[in-house]
Amino acid sequence: YRCIKGKYYAAPTSTAGQRLGAPDTLGISTLEPGHKPPTMPSGRHIAIRVRMLDDSEEIFDVSQRASGKVLFEMVCAHLNLVEGDYFGLEFQDQRPKHTVLRFVVKFFPPDHAQLMEELTRYLFALQIRQDLASGRLTCTDSSAALLVSHIIQSEVGDFEEAQCRQHLLNNNYIPDQMALMDKIMEFHHKHVGQTPAESDYQLLEVARRLEMYGIRLHPAKDREGTKLSLAVAHTGVLVFQGHTRINAFNWSKIRKLSFKRKRFLIKLRPDLNSAYQDTLEFVMASRDCCKVFWKICVEYHAFFRLFEEPKPKPKPVLFSRGSSFRFSGRTQKQVIDYVKDTEFKKLPFYRFPTDKAYFIAKELLTTERTYLKDLELITLSFQSVLDKEESTPESLQNLLKSSFEPLHSYHLDFLKELEQRLALWEGRSNAHIKGDYQRIGDVMLKNTQGLKALTAQLQKHSECVSELEKACRASRRLENVCRDFELQKVCYVPLNVFILRPLHRLLHYKQILERLCKHYPATHPDFRDCRAALADVSELEALLHSSMLKTDNYQRLLELQKDLIGVDNLATPTREFIRLGCLSKLSGKGLQQRMFFLFSDVLLYTSRGITSSNQFKVHGQLPLRGMTIRESEEEWGVPHCFTLVTQRQSVVVAASSVSEMEKWMEDLKMAVDLAEDSNGPSAREWASEVESEDDLGGSRTSLERHGNSSAHHRGNTTVHVCWHRNTSVSMLDFSIATEVPGFRLIDHLSLSSLSFTVCDEYPLASLPLLGYSVTVPAESENIHKDYVFKLHFKSHIYYFRSESEYSFERWMEVIRSATISSSRTRYLNRKEPY
């Protein structure tokens, strides 16, 4: 145990604010109900991260001069923990860059019935789970399987074979768990009807009978140099060889414990029947190791054997000899008496629900928070910018206000209602109120009926996009203002996407209600409201569906227009975007990487510009009417090669893989058929001079000329991602992305991009997911945590951890939809929304 920034966080002392120089485990203190932690000493404050027993982390702001007792009492207050005396804080890093303390069980009583509070037993159960997973609590296979069965009964409830098996595949509780899976399930099947509290009790009942329960081994050697380990328990000092106990010295037999340099000494009481010497000697790694173990022994002896806290010895007048360390805090007897005798209203301990409906409702809550933030970007941030800009048409300002402000006000109230319901569901708020609050259908039904009253506002969002584009075309100044706003961190996706968020949010509500209706049996009390709410939102979504599709396409064309040079008026009412991506074009110089853009009437091919804006210069266009497509690998000897033939020219291109070639050919054939059936005019010639593929030098001046006007253009758009990763993306992929709610666990997902966030204002970084693979970490990667998934692309690897099994599965499901470019066949054959 080490000091923090030169200050030791030591065992709590009898005087608040006093510090001990000994580097001990923190804590032997508790809080009386209603008691506030002592006022911290003045001075510079530092943020201390504390890892709880459920592996969550909390940050506590403490004075740099505060004692360990202050911090420990803050943690107990945070947990509403009455029996905090059994726990402590510790850390073992040599020189941690960012100090992380661990909240742990310090004293393991012989009988868990002595633990009076359910919360205390729950925390002990979490400690047992940690010790099992780390291999510290060793036992037979049968005992291990029985322990795990009680853990999963507490976490997921009654046995259901498919659910239990999947849960064990996703969560690792013990080393070599796969070999014991059938045994675990056999035990789990016997726990039907057992509540989480009962499961914790049974878990502790099994664990306390194990030889390694609560044992923390301290390496040592005997006089002959044999490697041993010492440990301390409520009974006394124990000696282990490996994980086998070979001796035990009861407190009643020990006369004195001491240490001298590296030697730990146990002085026994005289016993004529004992074969042991008067004093036993063990050699440890260092004096510090000896001293730490000696102090732990002193604390264990005092906590379990004494009736009250030992009184401090008077200080010697002249000389002091030995350590002045003593146990400080309540003994176990004092803790038990206090909890039994003190009349106070116990704070109820509620677990997080395990019902899938709860996690669906929680996803609704977290996505609603993100959605409200997105609305505020328009109603507060963007409108504030427009109000200061004289070139903004008054009609545009009025349109945005009349469209967004009623929605923002409505969803602000809806979010408060959701938060209150989830708090009641979790038991965190107004627990005394009677009623069935473990449901969400009634809240959603009220919400969807309210949204139907806002249909007029929702119908204006398509108009908002077109009017904003019209105003920017009319005013270069306003165009620059909007461009600068988009470059701010808070605007993490294109501005038009935020304007269309209310339409996309209807899809999210629909999918959440579909999952709830699928989860609930028809007899469930929440099913009827969920089904009625689903009918309402489906009706509203059907009313706006056609307009939504057209506006999504229009918005996509506007974004592509910013990435292209040599084409004007790309966004026309009749043109539809279909696919964009990289193909290699065969020319006189061989295969050259080109960016292709497929629309409903034309195929453009471009090269990347040599400017600060990195826009793409149009080199040629191929009208779709009359085009034929044929595979030509054998003809040209190029893998994944096909030929596009028009009336004027033939173009040979090669995809990066078979799947990419199939997706391009499928979409091209579909687009050609649509163009043939269309009665509209053929694609007009955008560029009066299409430069030669070999004449890249001549295009440099033209590129620079066009690029200077957009020097601050984004360099991380979908077009650039496809260019760098040599892949493609279709309008169907964007359609799937709009179905993905921007929900946060540890991250924020939207439009095929994972945005890392540690605050609510804006993402700190954005990770485009195209080309990435999402998997679970392999055993060799030593990621010993639950609900962890892995994103990797070439040498880039990221690990993420979600908070529950449900959210883990949802992240895997949603990210897979974003990392794989869709084919039309795959999209149409999808059975689920994702």
Buried (B, 14 or more C-beta within 10 A) or exposed (E): BEEBEEBBBBBBBEEBBEBBEBBBBBBBBBBEEEEEBBEBBEEEBBEBBBBBBBBEEBEBEBBBBBBBBBBBBBBBBBBBBBBBBBBBBBBEEEEEEEBEBBBBBBBBBEEBEBBBBBBBBBBBBBBBBBBBBEEBBBBEEEBBBBBBBBBBBBBBBEBEEEBBBBBBEBBBBBBEBEEBBEBBBBBBBEBEEBEBBBBBBBBBEBBBEBEBBBBBBBBBBBEEEEEBBBBBBBBBBBBBEEBEBEEBBEBEBBEEBBBEEBBBBBEBEEEEEEEEEEEBBBBBEEEEBBBBBBBBBBBBBBBBBBEEBEEEEEEEEEEEEEEEBBBBBBBBBBBBBBBEEEEEEEBEBEBBBBBBBBBBBBBBBBBBBBBBBBBBBBBEBBBEBBEEBEBBBEEBBEBBBEBBBBBBEBBEEBBEEBBBBBBBBBBEBEEEEEEEBBBBBBBBBBBBEBBBEBEEBBBBBBEBBBBBBEBBEEBEEBBBBBBEBBEEEBBBBBBBBBBBBBBBBBBBBBBBBBBBBEBBEEEBEBBBBBBBBBEBBBEBBEBBEEBBBEBBBBBBBBBBBBBBBBBEEBBEEEBBBBBBBBBBBBBEEEBBEBBBBBBBBBBBBBBBBEBBBBBBBBBBBBBBBEBEBEEBEEEBEBEBBBBBBBEEEEBBBBBBEEBBBBBBBBBBEBBBEBBEEBEEEEBEEBBEEEBEBEEBEEBEEBBBEBBEEBEEBBEEBBBBBBBBBBBBBBBBBBBBBBBBBBBBBEBBBBBBBBBBBEEEEBBEEBBBBBBBEBEBBEEEEEBBEBBBBBBEBEEEEBEBBBBBBBBBBBBBBBBBBBBBBBBBEEBEEEEEBB
